[in-house]
Amino acid sequence: MIAQGVLPFRYENESTASGMTALAGLPAYLELAVVSGLTDSIRRHLRVCSGQQQGWTDCQIAMSLVLLNVAGGDCVDDLRILEKDDGFTRVLRRVEMLGLRRKERREQERRWRKERKRAVPSPSAVFRYLAAFDNPAEEVKRVDRRAFIPAPNEHLQALGLVNGDFLRFAQQKSPQREATLDQDTSLVQTYKQEALYGYLGDKTYHPMTTYWAEQDMVAHSEFRDGNVPANYQNLRALKETLAVLPEGVMRVYFRGDTAANQKDLLQYCAEGRNERFGVIKFAVGVDVTAEFKRAVAEVAEEEWRPLEREVDGKMVKTEQEWAEVCFVPNWTAHRKEGPTYRYIAIRELLEQAELPGLEAQLPFPSMSFGEKRYKVFGMVSNRDIPGDKLVWWHRGRCGKGEEIHKVMKEDLAGGHLPSGRFGANAAWWGIMVLAFNLNSLMKRIALPEGWAPKRLKAIRFGFINLAGRVVSRARQLVIRLSKGHPAYELLVEVRQRIRSLWGATESVRLATGPPNL
């Protein structure tokens, strides 16, 4: 027998199906997807496979990709690993048939010419499925070196409808009267030949995401090419986000970086042009232009106030100062009765002196005040709150916005795009957004308090990637963990919380189980 390594152990394959699983916590996500209506919504809206009498259904393919994201897979080929998890695939197959009548069960079986051997679709089947989200009629409209966003076909639009249903469920179970919307873009680097070059000189895609802070969920996300600038059609994206906000939301706030500092967007918010929400309070970054610098230079030194932050219940000074700036761009002064736009400047002392001749090479704007030189930032808002509180409120988007993009690209599969086709990648991104929101919902209303701020790395270690064995007993599947495993009580508690999410009208269905996949 040939030695495998240095230490006294070796690896062997089981000779028969053992029911072992490395994903003992993943079925809880499947249960939450069923209880939240995610699976029902996918069946209701997605119609890629509706005309097919054979093969995989939309729900089977879409949910396989959602669960693949949650489990840690980042490419289509990782479905092969999910398929070889014997214990989890046993659970998946059992759930598919749960609640079906005999006739419906027979119809499911007749979708396969030969005996079905897989529990999740093959990579080739998924690639064919994703290709259906491409819109060839829009692709021919592209103009070289021009920003362009192809109109989504009916299948891609359906993914947005599914996410809207999911938001409504979250709002029903955790009502929020306010919606603070953080709009931002993110670069997804790729080596796809069909991808376009972004502003950093690399081939990228440039999706725009609008995050609902109170629900900790993505309300809207649009996949874009790398050459589409961050300030392209931001108002349209905001309007589409407002349209999907569920009932119960009474007030909307908007935060953005300098890309959102656009005349049409700010006027739309400040003048209350949205019929449902009226005036939208906002704060967005301001480019430090020559005109803005001149206005900042006119601020008297005594008007600069220290920017303080609260630390352990005490206000502590930071190295920054803020001041109100009398800056009135031409477009804001077109009429006397118009809304008030409030400009604030923030400055930070540069501790190290700049080298002569290198001032223009700094990666940030700077200004001289007397003999001192400062780093300078700006923002505009229509909120009437103290300036320091406004600064911290606007900055509340920065860390979280960057975090959710990092989660989508690194913790989930948004950073590894499967195709050279724009529509296929857009569908992959949209399904990843569903996985993001499913995990967010799990953290907020199913997992115990203290799990909400955790990243997927910690959740996978303590809740999802658990070793177990799936066995059949009394017509039920039992997932057994090792004796005394600390996750056992956690899994039971989470399942009880998910069960409690079912309303009175759904309690009758508990006798036969939730709807099938």
Secondary structure, 3 states (H helix, E strand, C coil): CCCCCCCCCCCCCCCCCCCEECCCCHHHHHHHHHHCCHHHHHHHHCCCCCCCCCCCCHHHHHHHHHHHHHHCCCCHHHHHHHHCCHHHHHHHHHHHHCCCCHHHHHHHHCCCCCCCCCCCCCHHHHHHHHHCCCCHHHHCCCCCCCCCCCCCCHHHHHHHHHHHHHHHHHHHHCCCCEEEEEEEECCEECCCCCCEECCCCCEEECCEEEEECCCCEEEEEECCECCCCCCCCHHHHHHHHHHHCCCCCCEEEEEECHHHCCHHHHHHHHCCCECCCECCEEEEEECCCHHHHHHHHCCCHHHCEEEEEEECCEEEEEEEEEEEECCCCHHHHCCCCCCCCEEEEEEEECCCCCCCCCHHHCCCCEEEECCEEEEEEEEEECCCCCHHHHHHHHHHHHHHHHHHHHHHHHHCHHHCCCCCCHHHHHHHHHHHHHHHHHHHHHHHHHCCCCCCCCCHHHHHHHHHCCCEEEEEECCEEEEEECCCCCHHHHHHHHHHHHHHCCCHHHHHHHHCCCCCC
